[in-house]
Amino acid sequence: MGRRVAAVIFGAMVVGVSAPGAVADPGVRVLGEQVVAHDLDFQGTVVGGLSGIDYLADSGEYVLISDDRSEKGPARTYTARIPVGETGIGPVSFTGTSPLRRADGTVYPPKSVDPEDIRVDPWTGDYFWTQEGERAGGVLADPSVRVARADGGFVAELPMPENQRMRPGSGPRQNQALEGATFAAGGALFVTALEGPLLQDGPGATTTAGATTRITVQARFGPVLAQYAYPLESVFAESYPEPGQSSNGVTAILADNALDPSRFLVVERAFAKGVGNRVRIFEIDTAAASNVLDAPIAGARPVAKRLVADLADLGIEAVDNIEAMTWGPRLPSGERTLVLVADNNFAAEQRTQVIALAVR
């Protein structure tokens, strides 16, 4: 697919801007994009809300998770083939789906779980998946990391840091909890990212100021080892026509190198109602950051970060709600492929957009 003008068009407004002073990596190029049909029926399920993806190198397939809160069907995963190569990206073809199950073997009832990201355990093939919990209507339900077999059967739940529990006046904001996850150090570590700041860590990002969220590192089944401050960029635009409806947050995290415990790629997805989305990918390094586990975030040394790609500058028209990211197959050129997926929120005006990039 050829490149197109870097503009996102919503009504009469056009957005195609770059962060002041930020220079993206010139070693990133677009291979192409595909869009999955809206409300596609697959094996009796509605395909949509795809918010997490991981690559199965042995089979060449991808595993995806839907953020359906068991309202259109049971909370579930999918497998799919997404041909990615030097000539571009081919149509997405789904190959399987499995409902996620609770410890008693039953599927999750409606609104009892809010899936977000998924990673395949490189040691066992099990699925580690995150869910955001609840802070609405007087309900306080903790976010969690759960482990399932490939058929959806329950295996385990990881321990959570106390500061990420939903409490009155503290803990994650509604819909801004465990949005991203990845394995690191060859599978010995599991790393998660909060979309936005904990209530006790200050306000969310605005058009005039960024914010600070947290990245958590824990042993694959053991204790929580560390937390790091992650500085979010300010929001690229004010909402239109009414202000106050814009945000920016982390929607995916991915180990930059499977064996490196400190370097990751992070997706920041900003949204301004009436304007659209702006998606940037940063490379971060936690090596010199302060460990803020069970500590205030104020004054901590944050992770180091640099801009890798601003999708608005790559010629991708109408970038949607990117929430999922994984490495794909390596190209003959030696470049790695990076596959991004947009969560369409099951909304007719949004798209399940799949983008493939080549990264030197």
Secondary structure, DSSP 8 states (H G I E B T S, - for coil): -----S-EEETTEEE----TT----TTEEEEEEEEE-TTEEETTEEE--EEEEEEETTTTEEEEEE---SSSSSSEEEEEE--EETTEE---EEEEEEE-B-TTS-B--TTS--EEEEEE-TTT--EEEEE--EEETTEEE--EEEEE-TTS-EEEE----GGGS-BTTBS--TT-SEEEEEEEGGGTEEEEEESS--GGG-----SS--EEEEEEEEESSS-EEEEEEEEE---SS--SSSSS-EEEEEEEEEESSTT-SSEEEEEEEEEETTTEEEEEEEEEE-TTS---TTS--TT----EEEEEEEGGGTT-SS---EEEEEEEEE-TTS-EEEEEEE--TT-TTS-EEEEEEEE-
